[in-house]
């Protein structure tokens, strides 16, 4: 839809519900069953303090609303990658971890 308009500036698309990176990491750990917890590092000085996109322009120009909650999207993403690993066990060799 945006392609068919004269609008050329960026349009934020995302989940308007604000949550911290820590909350996201905790949710991923919970969904994956990762007992390792999280590793904390100092934030860069230019780190955005608010991670809540203003999607009002997407609503106005595109009549767009998020359709999938963050939790549900993460669950579907995990299901996809778990299925990929089941179908192709060597796919885990391509996963980068630290």
BAKE-216716 format. One record per residue: residue number from 1; chain; x negated, y negated, z negated of N, C-alpha, C in turn. Coordinates in steps of 0.05 Angstrom, whole numbers, plus 5000, padded with zeros to 4 digits. Atoms other than C-alpha are relative to their C-alpha. Layout:
+-----+-----+-------+--------+------+--------+---------+------+-------+--------+------+
: seq : mol : neast : nnorth :  nup : caeast : canorth : caup : ceast : cnorth :  cup :
+-----+-----+-------+--------+------+--------+---------+------+-------+--------+------+
: NUM :   A :     X :      Y :    Z :      X :       Y :    Z :     X :      Y :    Z :
...
+-----+-----+-------+--------+------+--------+---------+------+-------+--------+------+
***
This chain:
+-----+-----+-------+--------+------+--------+---------+------+-------+--------+------+
: seq : mol : neast : nnorth :  nup : caeast : canorth : caup : ceast : cnorth :  cup :
+-----+-----+-------+--------+------+--------+---------+------+-------+--------+------+
:   1 :   A :  4984 :   5024 : 5000 :   5000 :    5000 : 5000 :  4983 :   4975 : 5000 :
:   2 :   A :  5017 :   5024 : 5002 :   4945 :    4951 : 4982 :  4986 :   4995 : 5027 :
:   3 :   A :  5012 :   5003 : 4974 :   4912 :    4964 : 5049 :  5017 :   4984 : 5020 :
:   4 :   A :  4981 :   5013 : 4982 :   4974 :    4938 : 5083 :  5008 :   4972 : 4992 :
:   5 :   A :  4995 :   5027 : 5009 :   4972 :    4871 : 5047 :  4976 :   4983 : 5007 :
:   6 :   A :  5022 :   5019 : 4995 :   4929 :    4809 : 5056 :  4983 :   4996 : 4975 :
:   7 :   A :  5014 :   5003 : 5025 :   4904 :    4815 : 4984 :  4972 :   5014 : 5003 :
:   8 :   A :  5027 :   4989 : 4997 :   4828 :    4825 : 4982 :  4984 :   5002 : 4974 :
:   9 :   A :  5015 :   5000 : 5025 :   4808 :    4817 : 4909 :  5004 :   5027 : 4986 :
:  10 :   A :  4997 :   4974 : 5015 :   4799 :    4876 : 4860 :  5027 :   5002 : 4986 :
:  11 :   A :  4975 :   4994 : 5014 :   4860 :    4908 : 4829 :  4993 :   5022 : 4980 :
:  12 :   A :  5005 :   4980 : 5020 :   4852 :    4944 : 4763 :  5022 :   5022 : 5000 :
:  13 :   A :  4982 :   4977 : 5002 :   4883 :    5014 : 4761 :  4988 :   5017 : 4977 :
:  14 :   A :  5009 :   4984 : 5023 :   4878 :    5053 : 4696 :  5021 :   5002 : 4980 :
:  15 :   A :  4981 :   4996 : 5022 :   4910 :    5069 : 4631 :  4999 :   4975 : 4982 :
:  16 :   A :  5000 :   5025 : 5016 :   4931 :    5005 : 4594 :  4998 :   5005 : 4970 :
:  17 :   A :  5003 :   4994 : 5028 :   4927 :    5041 : 4527 :  4970 :   4998 : 4993 :
:  18 :   A :  5028 :   5003 : 5007 :   4863 :    5019 : 4493 :  4991 :   5022 : 4980 :
:  19 :   A :  5012 :   4981 : 5018 :   4818 :    5070 : 4460 :  4970 :   4997 : 5002 :
:  20 :   A :  5029 :   5004 : 5001 :   4745 :    5071 : 4440 :  4987 :   5024 : 5014 :
:  21 :   A :  5015 :   4978 : 4988 :   4691 :    5113 : 4473 :  4998 :   5023 : 4979 :
:  22 :   A :  5001 :   4979 : 5021 :   4686 :    5149 : 4406 :  5025 :   5016 : 5000 :
:  23 :   A :  4974 :   4985 : 4999 :   4760 :    5167 : 4409 :  5001 :   5018 : 5024 :
:  24 :   A :  5000 :   4984 : 4976 :   4751 :    5192 : 4480 :  4982 :   5024 : 4996 :
:  25 :   A :  5019 :   4978 : 5005 :   4690 :    5234 : 4460 :  5012 :   5020 : 4981 :
:  26 :   A :  4987 :   4982 : 5019 :   4728 :    5263 : 4401 :  5022 :   5017 : 5013 :
:  27 :   A :  4979 :   4986 : 4986 :   4786 :    5281 : 4446 :  4988 :   5022 : 5018 :
:  28 :   A :  5014 :   4981 : 4983 :   4739 :    5315 : 4496 :  4989 :   5023 : 4984 :
:  29 :   A :  5010 :   4979 : 5017 :   4706 :    5353 : 4440 :  5022 :   5019 : 4990 :
:  30 :   A :  4977 :   4984 : 5010 :   4773 :    5376 : 4413 :  5011 :   5018 : 5023 :
:  31 :   A :  4988 :   4985 : 4978 :   4799 :    5398 : 4482 :  4981 :   5022 : 5010 :
:  32 :   A :  5020 :   4980 : 4991 :   4734 :    5435 : 4499 :  4992 :   5019 : 4979 :
:  33 :   A :  5009 :   4983 : 5022 :   4724 :    5465 : 4431 :  4970 :   4997 : 4994 :
:  34 :   A :  5029 :   5006 : 5005 :   4655 :    5433 : 4427 :  4996 :   4994 : 4970 :
:  35 :   A :  5005 :   5005 : 5029 :   4631 :    5440 : 4355 :  4976 :   4981 : 4995 :
:  36 :   A :  5025 :   5015 : 5003 :   4569 :    5397 : 4369 :  5004 :   4971 : 4992 :
:  37 :   A :  4996 :   5028 : 5008 :   4601 :    5330 : 4354 :  4991 :   4981 : 5022 :
:  38 :   A :  5009 :   5020 : 4981 :   4576 :    5267 : 4386 :  4973 :   4988 : 4991 :
:  39 :   A :  5025 :   5013 : 5006 :   4510 :    5230 : 4390 :  5004 :   4970 : 5004 :
:  40 :   A :  4995 :   5029 : 4999 :   4512 :    5156 : 4375 :  4974 :   4985 : 5006 :
:  41 :   A :  5023 :   5017 : 4993 :   4466 :    5104 : 4406 :  5010 :   4971 : 4997 :
:  42 :   A :  4993 :   5029 : 5002 :   4464 :    5028 : 4398 :  5012 :   4992 : 5027 :
:  43 :   A :  4987 :   5010 : 4976 :   4509 :    4992 : 4447 :  4982 :   4979 : 5014 :
:  44 :   A :  5014 :   5022 : 4986 :   4477 :    4949 : 4501 :  5014 :   4974 : 4993 :
:  45 :   A :  4989 :   5026 : 5007 :   4486 :    4875 : 4489 :  5024 :   4992 : 5018 :
:  46 :   A :  4979 :   5008 : 4981 :   4530 :    4868 : 4551 :  5023 :   5021 : 5001 :
:  47 :   A :  4979 :   4980 : 5001 :   4575 :    4927 : 4532 :  5027 :   4987 : 4996 :
:  48 :   A :  4974 :   5012 : 5004 :   4648 :    4909 : 4541 :  5012 :   5010 : 4973 :
:  49 :   A :  4988 :   4993 : 5026 :   4683 :    4907 : 4474 :  5029 :   5010 : 5002 :
:  50 :   A :  4972 :   4991 : 4995 :   4752 :    4919 : 4503 :  5000 :   5017 : 5025 :
:  51 :   A :  4998 :   4982 : 4977 :   4765 :    4978 : 4549 :  5030 :   5005 : 5004 :
:  52 :   A :  4971 :   4999 : 4996 :   4837 :    4963 : 4566 :  5005 :   4984 : 5026 :
:  53 :   A :  4996 :   5015 : 4975 :   4849 :    4946 : 4639 :  5027 :   4985 : 5001 :
:  54 :   A :  4975 :   5015 : 4995 :   4900 :    4893 : 4656 :  5010 :   5010 : 5027 :
:  55 :   A :  4989 :   4989 : 4975 :   4942 :    4930 : 4707 :  5024 :   4985 : 5011 :
:  56 :   A :  4976 :   5016 : 4992 :   4994 :    4875 : 4716 :  5000 :   4995 : 5030 :
:  57 :   A :  5002 :   5005 : 4971 :   4969 :    4861 : 4787 :  5008 :   5025 : 5015 :
:  58 :   A :  4993 :   4974 : 4987 :   4975 :    4935 : 4806 :  5031 :   5004 : 4998 :
:  59 :   A :  4971 :   4998 : 5003 :   5046 :    4934 : 4778 :  5014 :   4982 : 5020 :
:  60 :   A :  4987 :   5019 : 4983 :   5063 :    4872 : 4818 :  4996 :   5006 : 5030 :
:  61 :   A :  5005 :   4996 : 4972 :   5029 :    4886 : 4884 :  5007 :   5028 : 5011 :
:  62 :   A :  4997 :   4972 : 4991 :   5036 :    4962 : 4887 :  5024 :   5014 : 4988 :
:  63 :   A :  4978 :   4987 : 5014 :   5095 :    4976 : 4842 :  4989 :   5026 : 4987 :
:  64 :   A :  5015 :   4977 : 5010 :   5045 :    5023 : 4807 :  5001 :   5001 : 4970 :
:  65 :   A :  5001 :   4995 : 5029 :   5048 :    5053 : 4738 :  4984 :   5026 : 4996 :
:  66 :   A :  5014 :   4974 : 5005 :   5003 :    5107 : 4708 :  5021 :   5022 : 4996 :
:  67 :   A :  4982 :   4978 : 5001 :   5036 :    5174 : 4715 :  4991 :   5022 : 4981 :
:  68 :   A :  5011 :   4979 : 5016 :   4990 :    5217 : 4673 :  4986 :   4988 : 4975 :
:  69 :   A :  5013 :   5009 : 5025 :   4970 :    5206 : 4600 :  4971 :   5009 : 5000 :
:  70 :   A :  5028 :   4994 : 5001 :   4896 :    5207 : 4585 :  4996 :   5029 : 4991 :
:  71 :   A :  5003 :   4973 : 5011 :   4903 :    5271 : 4544 :  5007 :   5021 : 5022 :
:  72 :   A :  4991 :   4981 : 4980 :   4941 :    5306 : 4600 :  4981 :   5001 : 5024 :
:  73 :   A :  5019 :   5002 : 4978 :   4892 :    5282 : 4653 :  4974 :   5015 : 4993 :
:  74 :   A :  5024 :   4985 : 5008 :   4833 :    5309 : 4613 :  5006 :   5030 : 4999 :
:  75 :   A :  4993 :   4971 : 5000 :   4869 :    5376 : 4603 :  5000 :   5011 : 5028 :
:  76 :   A :  5000 :   4991 : 4972 :   4881 :    5382 : 4678 :  4972 :   5001 : 5012 :
:  77 :   A :  5028 :   5000 : 4990 :   4809 :    5363 : 4693 :  4985 :   5024 : 4989 :
:  78 :   A :  5014 :   4977 : 5012 :   4783 :    5416 : 4644 :  5010 :   5026 : 5013 :
:  79 :   A :  4989 :   4976 : 4987 :   4830 :    5468 : 4674 :  4987 :   5004 : 5028 :
:  80 :   A :  5012 :   4999 : 4974 :   4803 :    5451 : 4743 :  4972 :   5011 : 4999 :
:  81 :   A :  5028 :   4992 : 5001 :   4730 :    5458 : 4724 :  4997 :   5028 : 4988 :
:  82 :   A :  5001 :   4973 : 5011 :   4743 :    5521 : 4683 :  5007 :   5020 : 5023 :
:  83 :   A :  4992 :   4983 : 4977 :   4778 :    5551 : 4744 :  4977 :   5001 : 5021 :
:  84 :   A :  5022 :   5001 : 4982 :   4720 :    5529 : 4788 :  4977 :   5019 : 4991 :
:  85 :   A :  5020 :   4983 : 5011 :   4671 :    5564 : 4742 :  5008 :   5030 : 5001 :
:  86 :   A :  4991 :   4972 : 4999 :   4713 :    5628 : 4741 :  4998 :   5010 : 5029 :
:  87 :   A :  5001 :   4992 : 4971 :   4716 :    5629 : 4818 :  4972 :   5001 : 5010 :
:  88 :   A :  5028 :   5002 : 4990 :   4643 :    5612 : 4827 :  4981 :   4997 : 4976 :
:  89 :   A :  5017 :   5001 : 5024 :   4600 :    5631 : 4767 :  4974 :   4984 : 5003 :
:  90 :   A :  5025 :   5015 : 4996 :   4538 :    5600 : 4799 :  5004 :   4970 : 5000 :
:  91 :   A :  4995 :   5029 : 5001 :   4573 :    5532 : 4797 :  4989 :   4988 : 4975 :
:  92 :   A :  5011 :   5011 : 5025 :   4548 :    5524 : 4726 :  4971 :   4991 : 5003 :
:  93 :   A :  5027 :   5009 : 4994 :   4478 :    5518 : 4755 :  4999 :   4972 : 5010 :
:  94 :   A :  5000 :   5027 : 4989 :   4499 :    5453 : 4786 :  5009 :   4979 : 4979 :
:  95 :   A :  4992 :   5018 : 5021 :   4524 :    5423 : 4721 :  4976 :   4989 : 4985 :
:  96 :   A :  5023 :   5012 : 5014 :   4476 :    5374 : 4690 :  5007 :   4995 : 4971 :
:  97 :   A :  4995 :   5005 : 5028 :   4471 :    5372 : 4615 :  4975 :   4990 : 4987 :
:  98 :   A :  5023 :   5012 : 5015 :   4426 :    5338 : 4564 :  4997 :   5014 : 4974 :
+-----+-----+-------+--------+------+--------+---------+------+-------+--------+------+
***
